[in-house]
Amino acid sequence: MIEIENVENLIKVDCDCNEIIKVNADELTYNQFFHEFMFKNVPVIIKNVDLLTPAATTWFTENKFNIDKFEDVLKDLDVPVYNNSKQYFNSHEKTTMKFKDYAEYWRLDEKKELLYLKDFHLKQQLPELDFYNVPEFFASDWLNECLIDKASDDYRFVYIGVKGTWTPLHSDVFNSYSWSGNVCGKKQWLMIVPGEEDKLKDNFGQLPMSIDSNLLKEKNVKFFEIIQEPNEILFVPSKWFHQVLNLTDVFSINHNWFNSCNIHEIKDSLFKNWNDVVAEIQDCKNMYDFDNHCQLMTKSLFGMDFKDFVDILIHVGTKRRKFIKSNEHFKLFAKFDVGRNLAEYDDQMIDEILKEILDVYVNFLSDSLIQTILSYLHAD
């Protein structure tokens, strides 16, 4: 069971992070992780987590990825591959390959290009493939809970990269949390304390695609350099910009998620993106169905719109209410029960966010969405 204590009068304050510590999984409780890291928005590396299922251990030998074994499972599956040797705007050129073709590239002694298989929705594409366990620390995941329940999408990824592949400077989708578990290999992370990334912006407000420690020191940016070892999971909080370099061949598992600890950050990011869209096309405000066009553009740029966000909140909130009122239990990731204190805190935060949306943005919501929110709140 995942449960929390001492939730009365929790107040969000900016936490001045001075170090990123490593903690053994068996020495960390869910309650500690909630209060000391998620709620305070502070990174942590969790060591010795039992991530793989027994069936998946055959894919790895002496901390090395056995791609031949993996190819036996995937073969003709389409996978997303980024070419780190070719820039595409502020990212890398993306293509789709058959896994067997990527495996053939992996086995080359000399590689002319750096190809990185990442953002791979393996669990969604092959749901019957039971290859890893979600650690209890990351079980309270409203985003994937809702999407998996509805069988619509997910934010669960596999990353497979050769030495030298990398991910450009970015913060995570929706300003969500992420966790990254190194099954094998080493990674270098450059993590920037929230707000410090502004020191890197050019005259147009744009961030560089790539950074190094020398540039960060030159710009007096507060940052941390982390070497992530095999069998370590890094918790990346909201708004922490980061760049990641694979120091060796790497296989990792990553989730993006949010919950009651960072739901305000998600809401703020959504409405900031919406405000930016409205300001950008303000000269078209008299066009037919202007508000709906703004929602469509927000979803295209941000990844979700007002309705998507409200749907997630109400889906999660409805399950918490049923448990609180009638003791109707449910499991997260088919494994973890939710404690009553956590369920009540989730319920409280969802009500708070929905009421704020009605108070501040009611003039920009569709009639049907307003009615959906009101019906949910009045049913309490």
Salt bridges, closest charged atoms under 4 A:
ASP16 OD1 - LYS222 NZ 2.80
GLU36 OE1 - LYS40 NZ 3.11
ASP68 OD1 - ARG107 NH1 2.58
GLU71 OE1 - ARG107 NH1 3.05
ASP76 OD1 - LYS100 NZ 2.93
ASP78 OD1 - LYS98 NZ 3.02
GLU113 OE2 - LYS86 NZ 3.89
GLU145 OE2 - LYS319 NZ 2.85
GLU145 OE2 - ARG320 NH1 2.82
ASP149 OD2 - HIS315 NE2 2.78
ASP149 OD2 - LYS319 NZ 2.78
ASP154 OD1 - HIS121 ND1 2.49
ASP154 OD2 - ARG156 NE 2.81
ASP172 OD1 - HIS170 NE2 3.56
ASP172 OD1 - HIS242 NE2 3.67
GLU196 OE1 - LYS199 NZ 2.85
ASP198 OD1 - LYS201 NZ 3.05
GLU229 OE1 - LYS186 NZ 3.52
GLU232 OE2 - LYS22 NZ 3.07
ASP268 OD1 - LYS267 NZ 2.69
ASP276 OD2 - LYS272 NZ 3.01
ASP308 OD2 - LYS299 NZ 3.26
ASP311 OD2 - LYS307 NZ 2.77
ASP337 OD1 - LYS331 NZ 3.25
ASP346 OD2 - ARG320 NE 3.09
ASP347 OD1 - ARG321 NE 3.44
ASP351 OD1 - ARG321 NH2 3.32
GLU352 OE2 - HIS264 NE2 2.79
GLU356 OE1 - HIS264 ND1 3.93
GLU356 OE2 - LYS267 NZ 2.59
ASP380 OD2 - ARG321 NH2 3.84
